[in-house]
């Protein structure tokens, strides 16, 4: 089943205070997808400035950790939902 998600994503910006600006995206996905899948879609289809890491893709290395709606999660094993706010872990 196709569904539309609204995603607010932090993007590196030299002009913005704190080095990040937020941008709102509409994303259409098919079935259940992970937060990492959404980040890859945003990077490939919407904005190449979106920065993220992924390595194992199986929840083992923690390389894909992001802050999702104020909580740290592994993006490769966390299912995407509507109204996500995603930003990188900066510490
Ligand atoms: S890519 Fe390794 S835990 Fe997500």
Backbone and ligand atoms as CSV (ligand in chain L), in Angstrom:
chain,resi,resn,atom,element,x,y,z
A,1,UNK,N,N,0.838,-1.182,0.000
A,1,UNK,CA,C,0.000,0.000,0.000
A,1,UNK,C,C,0.882,1.244,0.000
A,2,UNK,N,N,0.585,2.136,-0.931
A,2,UNK,CA,C,1.347,3.384,-1.002
A,2,UNK,C,C,0.811,4.365,0.033
A,3,UNK,N,N,1.718,5.126,0.598
A,3,UNK,CA,C,1.297,6.149,1.549
A,3,UNK,C,C,2.266,7.320,1.477
A,4,UNK,N,N,1.783,8.460,1.918
A,4,UNK,CA,C,2.594,9.674,1.884
A,4,UNK,C,C,3.041,10.023,3.296
A,5,UNK,N,N,4.305,10.391,3.409
A,5,UNK,CA,C,4.868,10.777,4.706
A,5,UNK,C,C,5.357,12.210,4.620
A,6,UNK,N,N,5.164,12.934,5.694
A,6,UNK,CA,C,5.785,14.249,5.822
A,6,UNK,C,C,7.026,14.069,6.695
A,7,UNK,N,N,8.157,14.539,6.181
A,7,UNK,CA,C,9.426,14.355,6.875
A,7,UNK,C,C,10.116,15.704,6.998
A,8,UNK,N,N,10.445,16.066,8.216
A,8,UNK,CA,C,11.227,17.290,8.459
A,8,UNK,C,C,12.648,16.830,8.752
A,9,UNK,N,N,13.578,17.276,7.925
A,9,UNK,CA,C,14.926,16.715,7.990
A,9,UNK,C,C,15.955,17.839,8.135
A,10,UNK,N,N,16.920,17.630,9.017
A,10,UNK,CA,C,18.016,18.591,9.180
A,10,UNK,C,C,19.019,18.393,8.056
A,11,UNK,N,N,19.456,19.516,7.515
A,11,UNK,CA,C,20.404,19.498,6.406
A,11,UNK,C,C,21.572,20.412,6.758
A,12,UNK,N,N,22.805,19.955,6.552
A,12,UNK,CA,C,23.953,20.819,6.833
A,12,UNK,C,C,23.862,22.108,6.015
A,13,UNK,N,N,24.141,23.228,6.680
A,13,UNK,CA,C,24.096,24.518,6.001
A,13,UNK,C,C,25.090,25.458,6.647
A,14,UNK,N,N,25.955,26.027,5.847
A,14,UNK,CA,C,26.940,26.964,6.387
A,14,UNK,C,C,26.304,28.289,6.752
A,15,UNK,N,N,25.172,28.601,6.136
A,15,UNK,CA,C,24.515,29.884,6.406
A,15,UNK,C,C,23.647,29.846,7.665
A,16,UNK,N,N,23.122,28.692,8.027
A,16,UNK,CA,C,22.171,28.600,9.134
A,16,UNK,C,C,22.883,28.602,10.489
A,17,UNK,N,N,22.210,29.156,11.488
A,17,UNK,CA,C,22.743,29.128,12.852
A,17,UNK,C,C,22.856,27.670,13.294
A,18,UNK,N,N,23.963,27.325,13.910
A,18,UNK,CA,C,24.163,25.948,14.353
A,18,UNK,C,C,24.578,25.000,13.248
A,19,UNK,N,N,24.717,25.513,12.025
A,19,UNK,CA,C,25.186,24.680,10.926
A,19,UNK,C,C,24.145,23.754,10.335
A,20,UNK,N,N,22.884,23.887,10.756
A,20,UNK,CA,C,21.822,23.029,10.225
A,20,UNK,C,C,20.600,23.868,9.886
A,21,UNK,N,N,19.951,23.514,8.807
A,21,UNK,CA,C,18.641,24.081,8.505
A,21,UNK,C,C,17.665,22.920,8.386
A,22,UNK,N,N,16.389,23.188,8.642
A,22,UNK,CA,C,15.369,22.144,8.512
A,22,UNK,C,C,14.565,22.366,7.251
A,23,UNK,N,N,14.276,21.259,6.582
A,23,UNK,CA,C,13.504,21.322,5.348
A,23,UNK,C,C,12.401,20.268,5.431
A,24,UNK,N,N,11.221,20.640,4.954
A,24,UNK,CA,C,10.077,19.725,4.996
A,24,UNK,C,C,9.915,19.042,3.632
A,25,UNK,N,N,9.803,17.716,3.665
A,25,UNK,CA,C,9.662,16.935,2.436
A,25,UNK,C,C,8.392,16.110,2.495
A,26,UNK,N,N,7.783,15.909,1.330
A,26,UNK,CA,C,6.718,14.925,1.163
A,26,UNK,C,C,7.342,13.727,0.455
A,27,UNK,N,N,7.159,12.554,1.035
A,27,UNK,CA,C,7.744,11.340,0.474
A,27,UNK,C,C,6.644,10.312,0.295
A,28,UNK,N,N,6.647,9.647,-0.855
A,28,UNK,CA,C,5.676,8.574,-1.092
A,28,UNK,C,C,6.422,7.256,-1.008
A,29,UNK,N,N,5.927,6.344,-0.163
A,29,UNK,CA,C,6.596,5.058,0.037
A,29,UNK,C,C,5.600,3.927,-0.221
A,30,UNK,N,N,6.164,2.763,-0.485
A,30,UNK,CA,C,5.354,1.566,-0.723
A,30,UNK,C,C,5.573,0.614,0.445
A,31,UNK,N,N,4.529,0.302,1.189
A,31,UNK,CA,C,4.642,-0.652,2.294
A,31,UNK,C,C,5.473,-0.107,3.440
A,32,UNK,N,N,6.019,-1.037,4.229
A,32,UNK,CA,C,6.829,-0.629,5.369
A,32,UNK,C,C,8.263,-0.378,4.923
A,33,UNK,N,N,8.776,0.762,5.289
A,33,UNK,CA,C,10.163,1.121,4.970
A,33,UNK,C,C,10.808,1.644,6.241
A,34,UNK,N,N,12.122,1.593,6.274
A,34,UNK,CA,C,12.839,2.081,7.449
A,34,UNK,C,C,13.143,3.576,7.306
A,35,UNK,N,N,13.538,4.159,8.416
A,35,UNK,CA,C,13.976,5.560,8.393
A,35,UNK,C,C,15.177,5.702,7.466
A,36,UNK,N,N,16.063,4.715,7.470
A,36,UNK,CA,C,17.225,4.765,6.566
A,36,UNK,C,C,16.776,4.738,5.109
A,37,UNK,N,N,15.777,3.928,4.781
A,37,UNK,CA,C,15.242,3.915,3.412
A,37,UNK,C,C,14.753,5.310,3.024
A,38,UNK,N,N,14.066,5.970,3.939
A,38,UNK,CA,C,13.556,7.316,3.654
A,38,UNK,C,C,14.712,8.299,3.454
A,39,UNK,N,N,15.734,8.200,4.286
A,39,UNK,CA,C,16.893,9.089,4.119
A,39,UNK,C,C,17.542,8.873,2.753
A,40,UNK,N,N,17.665,7.621,2.338
A,40,UNK,CA,C,18.251,7.337,1.022
A,40,UNK,C,C,17.371,7.905,-0.096
A,41,UNK,N,N,16.055,7.767,0.052
A,41,UNK,CA,C,15.143,8.316,-0.958
A,41,UNK,C,C,15.277,9.839,-1.025
A,42,UNK,N,N,15.319,10.472,0.145
A,42,UNK,CA,C,15.441,11.931,0.169
A,42,UNK,C,C,16.743,12.358,-0.493
A,43,UNK,N,N,17.823,11.646,-0.184
A,43,UNK,CA,C,19.121,11.986,-0.771
A,43,UNK,C,C,19.084,11.824,-2.295
A,44,UNK,N,N,18.554,10.704,-2.767
A,44,UNK,CA,C,18.572,10.407,-4.205
A,44,UNK,C,C,17.564,11.235,-4.998
A,45,UNK,N,N,16.422,11.543,-4.392
A,45,UNK,CA,C,15.331,12.136,-5.163
A,45,UNK,C,C,15.050,13.605,-4.850
A,46,UNK,N,N,15.495,14.071,-3.674
A,46,UNK,CA,C,15.069,15.417,-3.262
A,46,UNK,C,C,16.225,16.386,-3.007
A,47,UNK,N,N,17.226,15.959,-2.235
A,47,UNK,CA,C,18.252,16.920,-1.827
A,47,UNK,C,C,19.546,16.184,-1.480
A,48,UNK,N,N,20.561,16.374,-2.296
A,48,UNK,CA,C,21.844,15.684,-2.097
A,48,UNK,C,C,22.635,16.220,-0.914
A,49,UNK,N,N,22.129,17.260,-0.269
A,49,UNK,CA,C,22.846,17.773,0.909
A,49,UNK,C,C,22.544,16.956,2.162
A,50,UNK,N,N,21.543,16.098,2.106
A,50,UNK,CA,C,21.197,15.270,3.265
A,50,UNK,C,C,22.342,14.313,3.543
A,51,UNK,N,N,22.811,14.327,4.799
A,51,UNK,CA,C,23.970,13.515,5.161
A,51,UNK,C,C,23.565,12.444,6.170
A,52,UNK,N,N,24.013,11.232,5.934
A,52,UNK,CA,C,23.744,10.136,6.867
A,52,UNK,C,C,24.775,9.038,6.632
A,53,UNK,N,N,24.883,8.141,7.591
A,53,UNK,CA,C,25.796,7.009,7.467
A,53,UNK,C,C,24.995,5.734,7.572
A,54,UNK,N,N,25.481,4.698,6.944
A,54,UNK,CA,C,24.966,3.354,7.187
A,54,UNK,C,C,26.066,2.368,6.830
A,55,UNK,N,N,26.117,1.303,7.575
A,55,UNK,CA,C,27.157,0.309,7.345
A,55,UNK,C,C,26.543,-1.077,7.247
A,56,UNK,N,N,26.210,-1.693,8.382
A,56,UNK,CA,C,25.771,-3.098,8.364
A,56,UNK,C,C,24.336,-3.261,7.855
A,57,UNK,N,N,23.477,-2.275,8.105
A,57,UNK,CA,C,22.084,-2.385,7.687
A,57,UNK,C,C,21.277,-3.404,8.456
A,58,UNK,N,N,21.806,-3.867,9.596
A,58,UNK,CA,C,21.145,-4.936,10.356
A,58,UNK,C,C,21.005,-4.625,11.842
A,59,UNK,N,N,21.233,-3.382,12.234
A,59,UNK,CA,C,21.097,-3.033,13.646
A,59,UNK,C,C,22.254,-3.465,14.506
A,60,UNK,N,N,23.419,-3.699,13.926
A,60,UNK,CA,C,24.551,-4.230,14.684
A,60,UNK,C,C,25.648,-3.207,14.970
A,61,UNK,N,N,25.845,-2.232,14.104
A,61,UNK,CA,C,27.031,-1.376,14.237
A,61,UNK,C,C,26.740,-0.004,14.845
A,62,UNK,N,N,25.523,0.451,14.864
A,62,UNK,CA,C,25.111,1.763,15.369
A,62,UNK,C,C,25.593,2.919,14.496
A,63,UNK,N,N,26.135,2.606,13.343
A,63,UNK,CA,C,26.622,3.658,12.457
A,63,UNK,C,C,25.535,4.515,11.845
A,64,UNK,N,N,24.312,4.054,11.883
A,64,UNK,CA,C,23.204,4.769,11.241
A,64,UNK,C,C,22.345,5.537,12.243
A,65,UNK,N,N,22.848,5.695,13.460
A,65,UNK,CA,C,22.030,6.322,14.505
A,65,UNK,C,C,21.684,7.773,14.147
A,66,UNK,N,N,20.436,8.125,14.329
A,66,UNK,CA,C,19.961,9.498,14.127
A,66,UNK,C,C,19.045,9.858,15.296
A,67,UNK,N,N,18.720,11.143,15.389
A,67,UNK,CA,C,17.715,11.563,16.353
A,67,UNK,C,C,16.392,11.669,15.609
A,68,UNK,N,N,15.420,10.863,16.032
A,68,UNK,CA,C,14.109,10.816,15.393
A,68,UNK,C,C,13.070,11.286,16.403
A,69,UNK,N,N,12.452,12.408,16.120
A,69,UNK,CA,C,11.452,12.988,17.023
A,69,UNK,C,C,11.967,13.053,18.458
A,70,UNK,N,N,13.246,13.431,18.597
A,70,UNK,CA,C,13.836,13.635,19.912
A,70,UNK,C,C,14.422,12.399,20.561
A,71,UNK,N,N,14.359,11.254,19.906
A,71,UNK,CA,C,14.917,10.007,20.469
A,71,UNK,C,C,15.990,9.462,19.549
A,72,UNK,N,N,17.029,8.900,20.138
A,72,UNK,CA,C,18.064,8.273,19.320
A,72,UNK,C,C,17.591,6.895,18.879
A,73,UNK,N,N,17.708,6.651,17.590
A,73,UNK,CA,C,17.293,5.354,17.041
A,73,UNK,C,C,18.297,4.908,15.991
A,74,UNK,N,N,18.304,3.605,15.737
A,74,UNK,CA,C,19.064,3.067,14.612
A,74,UNK,C,C,18.154,3.159,13.392
A,75,UNK,N,N,18.533,3.992,12.442
A,75,UNK,CA,C,17.639,4.257,11.309
A,75,UNK,C,C,17.430,3.031,10.430
A,76,UNK,N,N,18.362,2.076,10.440
A,76,UNK,CA,C,18.224,0.914,9.552
A,76,UNK,C,C,17.219,-0.110,10.058
A,77,UNK,N,N,16.832,-0.029,11.320
A,77,UNK,CA,C,15.873,-1.007,11.857
A,77,UNK,C,C,14.638,-0.343,12.457
A,78,UNK,N,N,14.493,0.962,12.247
A,78,UNK,CA,C,13.331,1.694,12.754
A,78,UNK,C,C,12.381,1.989,11.596
A,79,UNK,N,N,11.134,1.583,11.750
A,79,UNK,CA,C,10.170,1.793,10.677
A,79,UNK,C,C,9.791,3.273,10.576
A,80,UNK,N,N,9.677,3.720,9.350
A,80,UNK,CA,C,9.311,5.110,9.095
A,80,UNK,C,C,7.819,5.310,9.358
A,81,UNK,N,N,7.491,6.529,9.759
A,81,UNK,CA,C,6.096,6.882,9.988
A,81,UNK,C,C,5.882,8.319,9.523
A,82,UNK,N,N,4.636,8.745,9.536
A,82,UNK,CA,C,4.337,10.109,9.122
A,82,UNK,C,C,4.809,11.088,10.201
A,83,UNK,N,N,5.111,12.273,9.777
A,83,UNK,CA,C,5.509,13.374,10.664
A,83,UNK,C,C,6.780,13.062,11.442
A,84,UNK,N,N,7.784,12.628,10.737
A,84,UNK,CA,C,9.091,12.375,11.369
A,84,UNK,C,C,9.929,13.649,11.299
A,85,UNK,N,N,10.658,13.890,12.377
A,85,UNK,CA,C,11.698,14.911,12.359
A,85,UNK,C,C,13.021,14.188,12.577
A,86,UNK,N,N,13.914,14.296,11.602
A,86,UNK,CA,C,15.168,13.546,11.639
A,86,UNK,C,C,16.332,14.520,11.671
A,87,UNK,N,N,17.257,14.279,12.585
A,87,UNK,CA,C,18.486,15.071,12.558
A,87,UNK,C,C,19.660,14.193,12.971
A,88,UNK,N,N,20.852,14.579,12.549
A,88,UNK,CA,C,22.015,13.764,12.862
A,88,UNK,C,C,22.402,13.867,14.336
A,89,UNK,N,N,23.132,12.888,14.816
A,89,UNK,CA,C,23.716,12.947,16.161
A,89,UNK,C,C,25.022,13.710,16.052
A,90,UNK,N,N,25.127,14.791,16.767
A,90,UNK,CA,C,26.295,15.653,16.597
A,90,UNK,C,C,27.365,15.473,17.671
A,91,UNK,N,N,27.102,14.685,18.732
A,91,UNK,CA,C,28.151,14.524,19.753
A,91,UNK,C,C,28.838,13.181,19.644
L,1,LIG,S1,S,23.725,0.425,9.681
L,1,LIG,FE1,FE,24.572,-0.730,11.319
L,1,LIG,S2,S,23.131,-0.473,12.929
L,1,LIG,FE2,FE,22.231,0.530,11.231
